[in-house]
Amino acid sequence: MTNAELSVAFFLQMAVIIAVCRIVGWLAKRYLGQPQVVGEMIAGVILGPSLFGLLAPDLQAALFPKDSKSILFVGAQLGVGLYMFLVGLGFQRDHFKTNARSAAAVSLAGMAAPFLVAVAIAPWLVSQGLFGAGIQTWQAMLFMGAAISITAFPMLARIIHERGLSGTRLGSLSLAAGAIDDAGAWCVLAIVLASFGDGPPVAIKAIAGGGAFAILMLTVGPKLLAPLGRIVERERRLSPTVLGIVLILFMLSAWAMDAVGIHAVFGGFILGVAMPRGLLSQEVKRQLEPFAVLVLLPMFFTFSGLNTQLTMVNSLGLLAVTAVILLGSILAKGGACWAAARLTGQDKATALGIGALMNARGLMELIIINIGLQRGIIGPALFSILVLMAIITTLMASPLFEWVYGKKARERGELGQVNEADAAPPARLQPIQP
């Protein structure tokens, strides 16, 4: 395709992507009580070969020609990297301080049990040819452990807000445990990515480069970035110059992590955690989040959906694999988090609520398995199975929480009514002046 033809295809694709994601997201929110982003995850699968390509293969191929997928891929990486940067900006460090003991126990249990499941099933999955060529069993174990143990931290924060849990002990404990859990899963994934390359030099480059970047950004970074926060506080606005500097830093962070062989999302998230809090982080989120969520993130869901072929799960063997992964991941994660919460002094209902919330995998799962597919760690069939697992565990989180905790707590007056998912944004302080 020529550049002009790619441009024509891209704008039509984006119109369809945004429309379908908004419609399916609204339907999921209206009729299933799910956050908008859950519907958008499903919309991505709908646009892929699993449904659209199955019902109208010629039309789907015309709308998403092979040559145009490279553009979608780059847009998807920008979208998910920027989204993780915004997640990092909203990361509350005080959750660790106030709930350290229980959060650590819940997160460690929520990782240990899924990793045991991964150790048990990884050799079987490798023997089924579901991993890429050259993948060793220990690499498969680590990757599956990270994929099964991950918690959808951004989704978790959204559910906690919607269910009226913000500021409660259960909400703070779940957020803290989810944050620790995800940090551990990302570290494991980094090890897998570092080991999957052209020998020890590549692994050393990734581990040393990623570790040095994280240490630098989380120790020296806040001091180096503090002047940006002071400028915004002094001027009481986010100027185009400061916003430009922030975006340059984001691009450089994403580039650095991609260049060392890990992934751009690491750079975006770590930079977000290191950024000054206050007016700077509030205004950056306010101005970047709508475009990232409405335009860029749906590109990621769609690119994932284009690689998802649920029709590949078409044999008793693959159905058995799907059932084992789904049941093992739900029972191991939920059961371990429930047990750890009970052992650290939480009552039965609270422990069940924590187990239900921690089982959502959502966007974080999609990020991990997309990286695995791009790097050749997993094959298309296992990718599709894990997409299905991510959707099911995310869909069940909110209703399961209401069943085991939320409904009775609201009847007792311990929780308020469910909040609107799309709450009004904070009042605008001052517009950007050119």
C-alpha positions in Angstrom: 0.0 0.0 0.0 1.2 3.5 -0.8 1.3 6.2 2.0 -1.8 7.8 0.6 -3.7 4.5 0.7 -2.5 3.8 4.3 -3.8 7.3 5.3 -7.2 6.5 3.8 -7.3 3.2 5.6 -6.1 4.6 8.9 -8.8 7.3 9.2 -11.6 4.9 8.4 -10.2 2.3 10.8 -10.1 4.9 13.6 -13.6 6.0 13.0 -14.8 2.4 13.3 -12.6 1.6 16.2 -13.7 4.6 18.3 -17.4 4.0 17.4 -17.4 0.3 18.2 -15.4 0.7 21.4 -17.7 3.5 22.7 -20.9 1.6 21.8 -19.8 -1.8 23.2 -18.4 0.0 26.3 -21.7 1.8 26.9 -23.6 -1.5 26.5 -21.4 -3.2 29.0 -21.8 -0.4 31.4 -25.6 -0.1 30.9 -26.6 -3.7 30.9 -23.8 -5.6 32.6 -22.7 -3.0 35.2 -19.1 -3.1 33.9 -16.7 -0.2 33.5 -16.5 1.3 30.0 -13.0 -0.1 29.5 -14.2 -3.7 30.0 -16.6 -3.2 27.1 -13.7 -1.8 25.0 -11.7 -4.9 25.7 -14.5 -7.0 24.3 -14.9 -4.6 21.3 -11.3 -5.3 20.3 -12.1 -9.0 20.1 -15.3 -8.3 18.2 -13.4 -6.4 15.5 -10.9 -9.2 15.0 -11.2 -12.6 13.3 -13.1 -14.1 16.2 -16.4 -12.4 15.2 -16.2 -9.6 12.5 -13.7 -11.7 10.5 -15.8 -14.8 10.9 -19.1 -13.1 9.8 -17.7 -10.9 7.1 -14.1 -11.9 6.3 -13.8 -9.9 3.1 -15.1 -6.7 4.7 -12.9 -7.2 7.8 -9.8 -7.8 5.5 -10.7 -4.6 3.5 -11.1 -2.5 6.7 -7.9 -3.9 8.3 -5.5 -4.7 5.4 -2.3 -6.4 6.5 0.0 -3.4 5.6 -2.0 -1.1 7.9 -1.4 -3.2 11.0 2.1 -1.8 11.4 0.5 1.7 11.9 -2.0 0.3 14.4 0.9 -1.5 16.2 2.8 1.8 16.7 -0.3 3.6 17.8 -1.2 0.8 20.2 2.3 1.0 21.8 2.0 4.8 22.2 -1.5 4.4 23.7 -0.7 1.7 26.2 2.6 3.4 27.1 0.9 6.7 27.7 -1.9 5.0 29.6 0.6 3.3 31.9 2.4 6.7 32.4 -1.0 8.1 33.6 -1.5 5.1 35.8 1.9 5.9 37.3 0.9 9.5 37.9 -2.1 8.3 39.9 -0.1 5.8 41.9 -0.6 6.5 45.7 2.5 5.7 47.6 0.7 6.1 51.0 -1.2 2.9 50.3 1.9 1.0 51.1 2.5 2.8 54.4 -1.0 2.3 55.8 -1.6 -1.3 54.8 1.9 -2.7 54.4 1.6 -5.9 56.4 -1.7 -7.1 55.0 -1.0 -5.8 51.6 2.3 -7.6 51.4 0.8 -10.9 52.6 -2.1 -10.7 50.2 0.1 -9.8 47.2 2.8 -12.4 48.0 0.1 -15.1 48.4 -1.6 -13.8 45.2 1.6 -14.4 43.3 2.9 -17.6 45.0 -0.2 -19.7 44.4 -0.6 -18.8 40.7 3.2 -19.5 40.2 2.7 -22.9 41.6 -0.1 -23.5 39.1 2.2 -22.2 36.4 5.0 -24.6 37.5 2.5 -27.5 37.3 1.0 -26.8 33.9 3.8 -25.1 32.0 5.5 -28.4 30.9 2.2 -29.7 29.7 1.5 -26.4 27.7 5.0 -26.6 26.2 4.4 -30.2 25.1 1.2 -29.0 23.4 3.2 -26.7 21.2 1.5 -23.5 22.7 4.8 -21.7 23.3 7.2 -20.3 20.7 10.1 -22.2 19.2 13.1 -22.4 21.4 11.2 -21.5 24.6 12.6 -23.5 27.6 10.3 -24.9 30.3 11.6 -22.5 33.0 10.8 -19.5 30.7 7.3 -20.9 30.1 6.8 -21.3 33.9 7.9 -17.7 34.6 5.8 -16.2 31.8 2.7 -18.2 32.8 3.3 -17.3 36.4 3.3 -13.6 35.6 0.3 -13.9 33.3 -1.8 -15.8 35.9 -0.7 -13.7 38.9 -1.2 -10.2 37.4 -3.9 -7.9 38.7 -5.5 -5.2 36.6 -4.3 -2.4 38.8 -5.9 0.4 36.7 -9.1 -1.6 36.5 -9.0 -2.3 40.2 -8.7 1.4 41.0 -11.7 2.0 38.7 -13.9 -0.7 40.3 -13.0 0.6 43.8 -14.0 4.1 42.9 -17.3 2.9 41.3 -18.2 0.7 44.2 -17.8 3.4 46.8 -14.7 1.8 48.3 -12.3 4.8 48.0 -10.8 5.6 51.3 -12.1 2.4 53.0 -9.8 -0.1 54.6 -10.8 -2.8 52.0 -10.2 -0.4 49.1 -6.8 0.8 50.3 -5.7 -2.7 51.2 -6.8 -4.0 47.7 -5.0 -1.1 45.9 -1.8 -1.6 47.9 -1.8 -5.4 47.3 -2.6 -4.9 43.6 0.3 -2.5 43.2 2.8 -4.8 44.9 1.4 -7.7 42.9 1.8 -6.0 39.6 5.3 -4.7 40.4 6.4 -8.3 41.1 4.7 -9.6 37.9 6.5 -6.9 35.8 9.8 -7.9 37.4 9.3 -11.5 36.4 8.3 -10.5 32.9 11.4 -8.4 32.6 13.5 -11.4 33.5 11.7 -13.5 30.9 12.2 -10.8 28.2 15.8 -10.3 29.2 16.5 -14.1 28.9 14.7 -14.4 25.6 17.2 -13.0 23.1 20.5 -13.6 21.4 22.5 -14.9 24.3 23.8 -13.5 27.6 24.8 -10.0 26.3 21.2 -9.3 25.4 19.9 -10.5 28.8 22.6 -8.5 30.7 21.7 -5.4 28.7 18.0 -5.7 29.5 18.4 -6.5 33.2 21.2 -4.0 33.8 19.6 -1.3 31.7 16.1 -1.8 33.1 17.4 -2.0 36.7 19.5 1.1 36.3 16.7 3.1 34.8 14.3 2.1 37.6 16.7 2.8 40.4 17.7 6.2 38.9 14.1 7.3 38.3 12.8 6.2 41.7 15.7 7.7 43.7 17.3 10.6 41.9 14.3 11.2 39.5 11.9 12.8 41.9 14.6 15.4 42.8 15.4 16.2 39.2 11.8 16.4 38.2 10.7 18.5 41.3 11.5 21.9 39.5 8.7 21.1 37.0 6.2 20.7 39.8 7.4 24.0 41.4 7.0 25.9 38.1 3.4 24.7 37.7 2.6 25.5 41.3 4.1 29.0 40.9 2.3 29.8 37.7 -0.9 28.0 38.7 -1.2 26.5 35.2 0.4 23.9 33.0 2.1 25.8 30.2 2.7 24.3 26.8 6.5 24.3 27.5 6.1 22.2 30.6 3.7 19.9 29.0 6.1 19.5 26.1 9.0 18.7 28.4 6.8 16.0 30.2 5.9 14.4 26.8 9.6 14.5 25.7 10.5 12.8 29.0 7.8 10.2 28.4 9.0 9.5 24.9 12.6 9.2 26.0 11.6 6.8 28.9 9.6 4.6 26.5 12.5 4.7 24.0 15.1 3.8 26.7 13.1 0.7 27.8 12.5 -0.4 24.3 16.1 0.1 23.4 17.4 -2.1 26.2 15.1 -4.9 25.2 12.3 -4.7 27.8 9.2 -2.7 26.8 8.0 0.9 26.5 5.3 0.4 29.2 8.0 0.0 31.8 9.5 3.4 31.0 6.1 5.1 31.0 4.9 3.7 34.3 8.2 4.3 36.1 8.4 7.9 34.9 4.8 8.4 36.1 5.6 7.1 39.6 8.6 9.4 39.8 6.8 12.6 38.6 6.0 15.3 41.2 2.5 15.1 42.7 0.2 18.1 43.0 -1.0 20.4 40.3 1.5 19.1 37.7 0.3 15.5 37.9 -3.4 16.6 38.1 -3.2 18.8 35.0 -1.1 16.4 33.0 -3.7 13.7 33.7 -6.6 16.0 32.9 -5.2 17.1 29.6 -3.7 13.8 28.3 -6.1 11.2 29.7 -9.2 11.9 27.5 -7.2 11.5 24.2 -5.3 8.5 25.5 -8.4 6.7 26.7 -10.7 7.7 23.8 -8.4 7.4 20.9 -5.1 5.7 21.6 -6.1 2.9 24.0 -8.8 1.5 21.7 -6.1 1.1 19.1 -4.4 -1.3 21.6 -7.6 -3.2 22.3 -8.2 -3.5 18.5 -4.6 -4.6 17.7 -5.0 -7.3 20.4 -8.3 -8.3 19.0 -6.9 -8.6 15.5 -4.4 -11.2 16.9 -7.1 -13.1 18.9 -8.6 -16.0 17.1 -11.0 -17.7 19.5 -11.9 -20.1 16.7 -8.5 -21.7 17.2 -9.8 -23.2 20.4 -11.5 -25.8 18.3 -10.4 -29.1 19.8 -11.0 -31.0 23.0 -7.4 -30.6 23.9 -7.4 -26.9 23.6 -10.8 -26.7 25.4 -9.2 -28.7 28.2 -6.2 -26.2 28.3 -8.6 -23.3 28.4 -10.6 -24.9 31.3 -7.4 -25.7 33.3 -5.9 -22.2 32.9 -9.2 -20.5 33.7 -10.1 -22.5 36.8 -6.5 -22.7 38.0 -5.9 -18.9 37.7 -9.3 -18.0 39.4 -9.0 -20.5 42.2 -5.3 -19.9 42.9 -5.4 -16.1 42.8 -8.8 -15.7 44.6 -8.2 -18.4 47.1 -4.7 -17.4 48.1 -5.7 -13.7 48.5 -8.7 -14.7 50.6 -6.5 -17.0 52.8 -3.8 -14.3 53.3 -6.4 -11.7 54.2 -7.9 -14.0 56.8 -4.5 -14.9 58.3 -3.7 -11.2 58.7 -6.9 -10.4 60.7 -9.5 -9.6 58.1 -13.1 -10.8 58.6 -14.5 -13.4 56.2 -16.6 -11.0 54.1 -13.7 -8.5 53.7 -11.3 -11.4 52.7 -13.8 -12.6 50.1 -14.2 -9.1 48.8 -10.4 -8.8 48.4 -10.2 -12.1 46.7 -12.9 -11.1 44.2 -11.2 -7.8 43.4 -7.7 -9.2 43.1 -8.9 -11.7 40.5 -9.5 -9.0 37.8 -6.7 -9.1 35.2 -8.0 -6.8 32.4 -5.6 -4.5 30.6 -2.5 -5.6 32.5 -3.0 -9.1 31.2 -3.5 -7.9 27.7 -0.2 -5.9 27.9 1.7 -8.9 29.1 0.4 -11.4 26.6 0.8 -8.9 23.7 4.4 -8.6 24.7 4.7 -12.4 24.8 3.2 -12.7 21.3 5.3 -10.0 19.8 8.5 -11.5 21.2 7.6 -15.0 20.1 7.2 -16.4 23.6 3.7 -17.7 23.1 1.8 -18.8 20.0 -1.6 -17.5 18.7 -3.6 -20.3 20.3 -2.3 -19.6 23.8 -2.6 -15.9 23.2 -6.3 -16.3 22.4 -6.9 -18.5 25.5 -5.3 -15.9 27.7 -7.3 -13.1 26.2 -10.4 -15.1 27.0 -9.2 -15.6 30.6 -8.5 -11.9 30.9 -12.0 -11.0 29.8 -13.8 -13.6 32.0 -11.9 -12.8 35.1 -12.4 -9.0 34.6 -16.1 -9.4 33.9 -16.7 -11.5 37.0 -14.9 -9.2 39.4 -17.6 -6.5 40.0 -20.6 -8.8 40.3 -18.7 -11.3 42.4 -17.6 -8.5 44.8 -21.2 -7.3 45.1 -22.3 -10.8 45.9 -19.8 -11.6 48.5 -19.4 -8.2 50.1 -20.9 -5.1 48.5 -24.6 -5.8 48.7 -24.7 -6.7 52.3 -22.3 -3.9 53.2 -24.6 -1.4 51.5 -27.6 -2.8 53.3 -25.8 -2.3 56.6 -24.9 1.3 55.6 -21.2 0.6 55.5 -20.9 1.6 51.9 -22.6 4.3 49.8 -24.3 3.7 46.5 -22.4 2.7 43.4 -20.8 5.8 41.8 -21.1 6.6 38.1 -18.3 5.3 36.1 -17.8 8.4 34.1 -17.8 10.9 36.9 -17.5 14.6 36.0 -13.8 15.7 35.7 -12.4 18.2 38.2 -13.0 21.9 37.5 -10.6 23.4 35.0 -8.0 25.7 36.7 -6.7 27.7 33.8 -6.6 27.0 30.1 -3.2 26.5 28.3 -2.1 29.8 26.9 -0.2 29.7 23.6 
